Amino acid sequence: MANRSRKLTPKSSKQNGSDLEAKKPQIQQQQLGNTDLPKEGDGGINQTQIQKAISPAKSYKPSSIIAIAILLTSAGLVLSCTWIGILWIFNPEQVSWLNNFLPEWAHIPGNSENPQTLAQIQVNLSQKQQIPGETIPLDDEEKSFLLPVMRQRPDCVANCKEIVELRVYQLENLKYESQPEKFYRLANSLQITGPEESFAITGSGQNAIASLVEDTPENEDVSNPLPLDVVNRFEDGTPAAGVWLNLRGQRQQDHHSASGSGTITYGQIVYYNPERSNLQLMLSWTSPSGHLPKWEQVTGSNAKELVVDQTIGLEPKLQVYQVKSVNLYLNPIQLEEISLQNPVLKDSGYKNALLISRNGLWSPAFEWLTSIKKQRKNTLPAAAQSQLDLIRLHAEVTKAQADKTWASPSEQVLADLIDGRWEKALQVFSASPQNAQEIAILLKADKGRLWRRVVGAMQVNPNRKAVQAWGALILTVQQGEAKANSWLEEQAKPSTASLSYIQGLTKQLYPQADTIDDSAPSPDTDN
């Protein structure tokens, strides 16, 4: 059979396009190699997935690199600042180089001096017009000592040196072991400014004794800081692991003081913490009678308390401070005064006992609190026991004074009234007209210490006749009989018999209360 020739007819462009479209997935599959792409019939390959698979990986943008660099730099700065802060707390000397970039007011305190011998330290101070004081050892091994730095006060005649700084030096062994002399480095220092004159005279502020100092001139300038010229170390029996220091000075009074002495002693308590090599000012104190603070066992705790004696004459004033822990690294302790202001118990008798103690009736308050303690099976909270012990400390003083035999009736009555012995004091008053006249002078001069005891006693027991009598006697000599009678009616409301008894006592004061001026010209009876 003859071969028939086939005529090849070209496909149309439309058919070619459809063939290419059909073969495109195969071509793309070959280009991807072994890439496991889902087939079109399996559900769903799409053009977006194909483009992502065949397109090359994208590179990071410059903005992303810059952001990462900023984050890393910020983290490094935070870590660096944290480390510098830790060094500043624990070892300021290692970051003292920052002072080159800081203003003077923001300089980091630290020691820029090289270790020196004691002789070199003393010479350097002398060259700065400063006076080195006597060193005080701070440990038994003599590896550290305290050096008071003093200066000469201008326009001064006597006792012209004053302490302006306390320095702590520690033995330096790292680089100077081969040296024959001992070298010391400055570990810490504390600038010293004495208490203001107003504090030393009136004890204003937290340690107020203004109510006790009755004769401070109103026009006296008392704003200047007073010099401290002596520093001593408290020896055995101090609480806490460290060294307690007492800085003090004295001020001569130009006028006669209530304590009978013209000298007031004042000072400051400083604590040295050997673990932190830190000096800390704890409190300022003053004593009109010249007594120095001392550590003694006042409460039932194991640690001793600091007692500041601010007694004036027969008026006891004892401040007792306990060592308390606080959550501070450099200053982990503080001195906290035992206060009688805040009642610990809700018992009304306990509150009344604190009330009369704050008004100076120490012995009655102590007896009252002792009775309350017995009712509670001899147990009290620690704070209440501390208050009881503080009151007992004062009561021991006033009781000893009242038990003493005094030479003059006025002194005997004063001691009895301060101790709350109202009836006994009335017996002395009524013993003779001379006693009454002398005691009237005492009551006339009273500026509140006797009257506040009357007020306190009347608040807890307004019906006590002896207290009513002393209130009437004080008001009679100071403001007149009419004022005394008015007060009795308002506050005491005594019975008729009590009122008659009290008025009989006040009549003994008339010659003193209604003194006639003999120097005045007498009326002319002839005309």
Helices and strands as residue ranges (DSSP letters): H 13-32, G 40-42, H 47-54, H 62-90, G 92-100, G 104-106, H 118-127, E 131-132, E 136-137, E 144-152, E 161-171, E 184-191, H 197-202, E 230-233, E 243-252, E 263-273, E 278-287, E 294-296, E 305-309, E 318-325, E 333-337, H 348-358, H 362-375, H 382-403, H 409-418, H 422-430, H 433-445, H 449-460, H 465-479, H 481-487, I 488-492, H 496-507, H 510-513
